[in-house]
C-alpha cells in the first residue's frame, strides 16, 4: 500500500504552494485553493516519519460529506472534490484562531484539569469532574493559529483585546462553532457515536464568514462509541474511541510527547497498518457507508494531476 507523503504539482494558474502538517495547499490565481490531503500524520505538532495509507482519502471524503451536511448553517469554501484526496474551493482570508468545541472533559483538557487547572481559555470548569465526563453544556476553548510549532490556548477576551478577531466576528464564530458542533453531535449519535470535541477554522471572503479546511474528521475530532460509554465512565475505564488520540497514547507509552530530545518510536508496518485500519473504521462508522479504496495500484500523483487540472478548466 502506497502512502503519499509529499506533492509538488504544477497546476494551471498556480501561484504558490503552502505545505502544512498534513495538507498541501495550492493557490490558484488567488481565487481558488486546491487542497491535497496527504497521508502524512502529525501528533504533538510533529509530522511522523511514515505516512498512513488511505488516511488522506478518509480525511478528504469525511470533510466533504460534513461540509455538505452543514452548508445550511453557514457557507463553506468547498466547490468540488475532483479526486478522493483533493478538495477545490474558494480562497478565503483565514482567521488567526481555531475554534475548539468540547462536549466532554478529554484529551489535553483532561490532562490540564488533572494537573489542577480549573479554567481553560478563560472558561471556568466545574469541580469534581472525572476523565471523559460530559460538560453541562459544550464549551469553546480557542487556540491561536500557529504557522509553525504549537498552537497556544487563548481566551475570548485576549483574542478581542489583542485585535486577533473583532468582537463582532468572534461572537459570530462562536455561534457558528456551537451550531456546527450540535449538528455533528446529532449526526454522530445516529451512527452510535459521541462527538467528544473538535476544531473549526473559519475565513472571510468579500466580507462574509466561511467555514474552511476540514470538519469532523478523526484528525480534527475525537469520537467515542456510545455503546458502553456510561458503564466505562462509572468504572473509570478508558473509552472505546475513534480518533487520533490512540496515536498520541501509543507515542506517550513509548516516551514521546514532541519535547526536545525525544525520539519518535519506530513505526513498524504493523503499527502503520493498524492506524490505517482505524481511520477506515471511523470513515465507515461516521458515514454509514463502506470505504472504497481509490486506485490501489495506480499512479496516484498522475491521477491527482489529471483530476485537478480537468476540474480547474471548468472554473
Buried (B, 14 or more C-beta within 10 A) or exposed (E): EBBBBEBEBEBEEBEEBEBBBBBBBBBBEEEBBBBBBBBBBBBBEBBBEBBBBBBBBBBBBBBBBBBEBBEEBBBBBBBBBBBBBBBBBBBBEBBBBBBBBBBBBBBBBBEBBEEEEEEBBBBEBEEEBEBBBBBEEBBBBBBBBEEEEEBEBBBBEBBBEEEBBEEEBBEBBBEBBBBBBBBBBEBBEEBEBBBBBBBBBBBBBEEEBBBBBBBBBBBBBBBBBBEEBEEBBEEEEEBEBBBBBBBBEBBEEEEBEBEEEBEBBEBEEEBBEBBBEBBBBBBBBBBEEEBEEBEEEEEBBEBBBEBBBEBBEEE
